[in-house]
Amino acid sequence: MEKRHVLSPAEKWLIVKCHQYFIEHKALNLPGKQARVRDSVSKCLGFAKSTGEIIAWLTSKGVAFDPKQTKAELLVIVKANRERPSYASQVIATSYGHTLLFTPPYHPELQPIEVIWGIVKNKIACRPSSDMAELERRLKIHFAEVTSSQWLSAHDKSCSFENAYMEAAEDVILAQEEEPSDDGEGNLLDVSSESE
C-alpha cells in the first residue's frame, strides 16, 4: 500500500456522496465504468481492494497475522501497524530539540488564540464590514491592537483550564487493582464490599 494523501473527513464525505449520487442516478450503466469508480473511491478512502493485497502489505512490513483472518480483522492489524503521519510542524520543532504537545480536539478553552479571536471578533461584530477588503483591513488593525497583557491573560486562562483537567484526571480511578471474584455460580461479586 503506497503512501497517499490523507483526506479530511469532509473530503471523504464528499467522495462517498458523489459515489452514491452516480450509483443512484444510474450514470454508471456503461460496462466497466462502475468498477473503475469503485476502485477510485476505495483508493481515495484508503481501502485495500482485496484480502490478498492486505496480506501482501502485512508480509512486506513483517507483521505477524493469521492468513485465515477476515478482511475486517486484517484491516484492524493494518491500522495498528500503519506509519504515523509526520507533520511539517512536528519535524521542524523536533529538529530544534522541542517537543510538540497537541491539545485534544473540541477543547477551545485550552487554546489562548481562541480567546484572542473572540476579542477581535467582537470588535468586528460591532460594526460589520461592507466588503472583504474592508474586513481584511479591519482584522489586521484589530489584531495589531491586541496587547501583550491580553495574550498573557488568555494564556493564564487556558492554563487554569489545563490545571483543572489535570486535577480531575488524577482523581479518576482507571482500573481496579484486584480482579473481581465470582461466587462459584458465575455471578461476579463486588470486591469493595467484601473487604468491609
N, C-alpha and C positions, 0 to 999 in steps of 0.2 A: 504494500500500500504506500504510494508515494505521498509526500507531504503536500497538503493542499491548503489553500486559503481557508481560514476558519470563519465560517459565516455567523453572523449575529442571529439571534432568534427571529428578528424581524425579516431578515433575508430568507431564512429557512421557511418562515410562514408564507412569504410571498411566492417562493418556488412551489411549495405544496399547493397553494391556492391556484396558481397558474396551471399546474398539472391537473388539478381537479376540474378547472374550467374547461380545458381541452377535452378531457375524458367525457364530461357531462354533455358537452355540445357536439360530441362525435366529430370533432375536427380532425381526428386522427384515424379515419377509416381507411386510409391508404395502406396497403400491405407494407409491413416493416417499419413504418413511422412510429407506431405506438411503442414498440420495443426500444427504439433508439431514444425516445423521450424518457422512458422509464430508466434507461441506463444513465442518461444525463442527470436525472433527478437524483438517483442513488449516488452518483459520483459527487454531485454538489453537496448532498447532505452527509457524505462521508460513510455511506453504507457499502459493504462489500457485496458483489453480485452473487457470489456462491460460497458455500462452505469450504470448497477446495481453495479458493483464494484466501480465505481467513486462515486455513490450516497452513498454507504456504507462507503467509506472513508470520505466523507464530513460530514456524520452524526456522525461518530465516533469522528471527530475533533470538532463537534459543530458549523459548518459553515452553515450560512443561505443560502439557494438556493431554486430555484423553480424546483420541480421534472419534470416539463414539458419542461425544457430547453434541448437543443440538447447536444450531447456528446461534440461537439467543445466548446459550451458555458460553459459547466461544467468543461472542461479542463482548460479554462481561469481562472475560480474560483479556481481550484486546484492549478494552478501555482501561483496565488496571495497569497494563504494561505499555501503554502508549507514551511517547515522549511528551513531556510537559512543554507547552508553548513558551518560547523565550520572547520577552518584550524588550524593545529598544531601551526603555527607561531603566529596566532592571539590569540590562547588560552594561549600560553606561555607569549606573550607580555602583555596581559591584566592581567594575574596573577601577574605580577610585576608592575602594575599600568601604563603601557604605552598604547597609542592608535596608532594603525597602520593605515596609510592612504595609499591607493593604487592609483597609477597613472593610467590614462586611457590607454587602450591598443593602440598599434601602435604609441606611442609617445616616441621614444628612446631619444629624446633631454631632457627629464625630468629625465633620468637615468644616473647618473655620471659613473656607471660601463660601460656604452656603450662607453664613451669617452676613458676610460682606456683600454677597449678591443680593440678599434681602434688603440691605441698606440702600444699595444703588437702585434696585427695582422699585422700591417705594418712592424714591425721588423721581424716577421716570414716570411712574403711575400718576403722580400728582398733576403732571402736565403732559399728556400724550403727544407724541411727535406726529407730524403730518406725513412724513415720508422717511424712507430708510436712511437717506444721507443725514438728515437731521437727527434721527435716532442714534446713528453711529457716532456722530459728533458729540451728542449729549452723554452717551455712555462713556466715551473717553474722558470727558470733563468730570463726570461724577466718580469714575474710578480714580482719577487723579486727586479728587478731594478726600478720599478715604485716608484717615490719619493712622499713624503707627499705633496710637492708643486704641483705636477701633480694632486693628488687627490683633493687638495683644489681648484685648477683651474677648475677641472671637476665639482666640487660641485657648485662653483660660476657661471659657465656657465649654469648649469641646473636651478639654482635659477633665473638667468636673464630671461630664457625662461618662468619659472613659473610666475614671476612678469609681464611679457608681456602678458601672457594669462589672468592673473587676472585683469589687466587694461582693456584689451579688453572685458572681461566679464562684467565689471562694466558699460561699455558704451552701452551694449545691452539692448534694451527695450524688456522685456519678454512678456508683455501683455498690452493691452490698459486699462486705468483706467475706461473709460466710455464705456458703451455698444453702438455699432453702432445703429443709428436710421434709420428708413425707411421713405420713402416719402408717405406712405399710399397705395401705389400700389405694395408693396413688394420689391421695389428697395432700396438697402442699400445706405445711404449717408455717405460720408467721414466726420467723426466727427471733424477732424483737420481743414477742410476747412470752417466749419460752424462758428467756434469761431473767425475767422479772419475778 
